[in-house]
Amino acid sequence: MSNGDRARDIPAVMTEMLERATRKWTRQRKLEERHPAAIRYRASRLTTIPRTTQKEVAEEVMQECYKHVSGPRNLPAQARQIYYAARGKIMEQTDDRELSYGYFSQTLLPDYQDEHPDICRHWNVIYDARGHCEEPHTNRRFGCGTLEVDNYLAKLQEPEAVEASFRDAEVETIGPAGGYAAVFYVEKEGFAPLWKAVDLANRFDLFSVSNKGLSVTAARKLIDIICGENGIPVFTLHDFDFDGLKNAATLCRDGRRYTFRNEIKVVNLGLRLADIVEIEREQGHELEREPAAPSKMSEEVRRELLTGYGATPEEVEFLLEERVELNALTSEQLVALVERKLTAYGLKKVVPDEDLLAETYRAFHRSDELRQEFEDLTATMEESTVKVPKNLKQKVRAILANCPGLRWDDAIRIVLDPSALDHVREEKVKAKRKSGDFSDGDDDEEDKT
């Protein structure tokens, strides 16, 4: 190449060097145009280095922020509420370095609670629900969050035959005693309509729990108490990938945020490589496969972890390259897989002891007799003339002013019988339990007497 050619190439070389040197800055500026919040990221990462870490500042402000959110009555405080109270304080002392909610809720806040048990012993921190739970037969359904799970566990009830009154006799129960034989844990949401379509939970007496990905603390606590204290197993269903096997293997292992009090029997329903091979053989072609999720871990580390999660050598080799999700199965294939393994396990329907069976039989028999007597009685009665109070509306408003937790028709019952207030409240609590609302505490705490 001549000297003239070299001279002509100098601008091109310099342009390439300049583009390479400013590539990161250009990406950052384009990101800021789409997301203005990224400006703080640039300020912290490209121009300054925080002298103080976010964890150090969290140590200083966490108690103040919790008290600010919870208030003098120590009311339940959402982790996100505490995050918003702490975010500005932490960023201000770390040169406006962006604080993500994930890092705050999964690391800073739990770490602070773990490291300061004396301070946090009575804290009432609520984490967002990341899934749902549902009883068989009663259809009680609630979010798999801290508050909902705690309220459900607090209201667990042994089965009780309730004698007939103005309603037929019934059996009241909350929880596994007389209610369900196992927990059915699915690592992802979206399959509930499928299980309902085939009546899976009712036919096998299964308490259903779904999560979005790895199990949350609330789910672990629920399983620990329900399964561990009642001697029932938990069945897990998951994708055939690294996270799926990890979720199934670690579901009932002690972790940083939860330590199990009981030994739990975990039964893996799949998806496993043997299941995939069998389904592919039956349908005559491969299931849809996807590349293994990218990972910063070395292949050696992934091999070791997969083996620790219970993967066979063949499964390890497969999962290093590919994965198969539950969604790759047809609805029929998925239902058949679950039913076949539940049946193979030998899960039996719940049948209580002889005493409860006999008590319930007598209550139902008496209920049938009373219903017949009531029907005979009403057939002979004529409609009576009822005198409605002229000031009924004012009476109703007065009752609702003193008891705002009631509804207008509850108030009418109290107009008829002022002593019925306690009975009305009891019925509302029972109705709430039947509806599966475990999102907050007992009703009517604000009602006046």
Disulfide bonds with the S-S distance in Angstrom:
none
